[in-house]
Amino acid sequence: MQTTPTKQTPSLYRHRVGDIVVTAILDGTLQGAFSILQGMPEEAMAGEMAAAFRPGQPVLSISCYLIHAAGRVILVDSGAGANEMFDGGRLPAGLNAAGVSPDGVDTVVVTHLHPDHTGGLATPDGRAVFRNAELLLHEDERRFWLDGPVREGMEPYFAAAKAATAPYAGAMRIVSGGEVAPGISLVPLPGHTPGHSGLRIASGSQQMLLWTDIVHLPLLQARHPEVTIAFDFDPEQARAQRRRLFDEVATDRLLVAGTHMDFPTFAHLERSGEGYAFVPQRWLPQL
Ligand SMILES: [Zn+2]
């Protein structure tokens, strides 16, 4: 007798930007709660989500990205790994399905040092998962999490950031922005964390923005960009950053993708009513 399948196969989605190919890999999910969001009454958020066919407490997707560019293999973030705060750790299966071994990754860009982005960097016994890779990080992110004082109440986050990056101590590339590989530029987007950074990817006449944690609940925050999440280091700055980028990408009709957007995460943003709405990319079998 066949058992009823309940798991997805490793989930990948590829998008071409000129000569560059960006692959989204679904690592897992994060169980959220309306109580960790600010900027709107909890009941109103829950009501709007239920009316939009997302009843119950919010669940956030966690994705990573693989970039093939000019012979380089660049991983953007590493998912949640075995961290028990999340249902993650599917990145290795996703990489395997993408035909990339961990040893074949030459650069890991870490957009910021939160555990849902760094959990897959190290093995439980403290070895580097990506043994041949340099770890690329914004200077303000290193200063805050690795070099600065541990903030009260955030001890587990600081410990996780240090444990995840320790095996790469001799292979860190600390940058302040600008081109990090051909066609790929690191764009500082501080607010969510001090050194939170996205990537602008451009090749030929095409471009896109990997904006990582600019949105956590795409459906709700598109309509209400003022909604912030408790993990935002500077909620005011995070909100202003989101408003500025929403206006920019809607005006420029720029394709975006982000860690916590609904998989496969690639979408355009259009103005809708008082706010915005995401228009997801359609799925094609061949680039
Ligand atoms: Zn995140």
Residues whose N, C-alpha, C, O or C-beta is under 5 A from the ligand:
A	BS01	ZN	D116 D213
